[in-house]
Amino acid sequence: MKKYIIYLLVSGFALLSNMALTSCSDDDVEDANDVLVVKSVLPTKVMEGQVVTITGTGLEKATSVVFPGKVSVNNITKVGNGYISVITPAGVSVEGGTVTIEADGESAESVITLTIGKPEPLRVAPLDKEIKINECVEVYGKDLEFITKAYFPGEDDKDVVVDAGDFKRKATGSLHIYSPMGIKAGPAQIILEDCSGKKYPLPEVTLSDEVVGGGEETGGEGYASIWTGDVYIQDWDNWQYLTSDQLHLEGFQIHEGLMIRFTFNNPDGASVCVCDGNWGAPNVDGEGNNTVQVAAGITDLEFPISQGMAETLKGGGGIIVGGVNFTLKKIELFREYPTLWEGEYTTGWWWYLPAAELDLSAITPEAGQTIKFTFTHHDAPQTFCLCDGWWGAPFIRDGGESPNNIVLAADEDFLEFEISEGMAATMNGESETALIIGGDITITKIQIKTE
């Protein structure tokens, strides 16, 4: 009897303990969901007028969002459970900082800091030829992901507006914009506009009202697809494993540094993570990270393949893509121009490049083809001069001391122009010296475009 009573007492105590624990656990969950916490802020680089999405808990009771510089926003939109969005206001501190959520006497601060975007178009190309309708105007610079419109001079002094959604390409360092129908032929100044309404006049180009067919690449340099699909990556539980059987790598010479591009739908801002098939982490953002925060509206991400990624792909491995809140649409690899010479040579006055050092196995240089010189990055203007092997002076570009002697602007890291008859002759071995190059620049690659 005594044992039975003790058993009942112990059982009852255990039952009560379980009830208490259960009740405590439910309360904890409820309380946790009600605690004001900021988990993420996307994007992490912002400008006035841009939508910012914040995730966390307790956000439904938020009354204001305080940006760096103590600029407060009270117009808050609930996106879903644990999601709110606001419009970045004017006056945010240029130094950046954290975001604070306020709610009825409570506050929560973000761990991740916001930085401020400062669009800066630095260079436009091409400058040496007329740009026809459906051809690309290329703009290079900094923080260009915030550009929302491009204005082309049109007939009757009415601008033709191209929205960012119609750009061929939009990335932080470059824009590729198709020249639209209705433009006015002749010298023109294209104007860009960012999400705050600020406008940026570009250097003068020459527009043509002739039309070229479509916007497809015509061969040579460009991107070629290795995978297409329609995969929504909602969160970190939705990794996409792409095997070698799903990737079309035929015809590519895979190597470290080859550019790869991911295209996706991204209306609200996203986290994008890329690994090779062995879970190696390529340098996606240029700072050693394989995960990046992508602002709303940015639809592509490109970066050079790492050594590990190149070895994985060549060895029959695949690609792994993860992240939050985007739909993966396409993966492409860069289709390179035939390379005639590659290395690192600082020219001085003069460099006599022997014809024997040119690799002509993939192409025969011809007059009228486009040749591309790539240089090491330079933050200050640099001189560049080119002659064929007989000291003939090809036409490089307007604006120099002579047609074959120019000053490259700061950040102008490559130069393209047409091969002259003299250059074609000396590069094909009719002279011991293929090219004579002078100036104050370090050349890393010489290529020919194939059309």
Secondary structure, 3 states (H helix, E strand, C coil): CHHHHHHHHHHHHHHHHHHHHHHHHHHHHHHHHHCCEEEEEECCEECCCCEEEEEEECHHHCCEEEECCCEEECCCEEEECCEEEEECCCCCCCCCECCEEEECCEEEECCCCEEECCCEEEEEECCCCEEEECCEEEEEEECHHHEEEEEECEHHHCCEEEEHHHCCEECCCEEEEECCCCECCEEECCEEEECCCCEEECCCEEEEEEECCCCCCCCCCEEEEEEEEEEEECCCCCCEEECHHHCCCCCCCCCCCCEEEEEEECCCCEEEEEEECCCCCCCCCCCCCCEEEECCCCCEEEEECCHHHHHHHHCCCCEEEEEECEEEEEEEEEECCCEEEEEEEECCCCEEEEHHHCCCCCCCCCCCCEEEEEECCCCCCEEEEEEECCCCCCCCCCCCCECCEEEECCCCCEEEEECCHHHHHHHHHHCCEEEEEEECCEEEEEEECCC
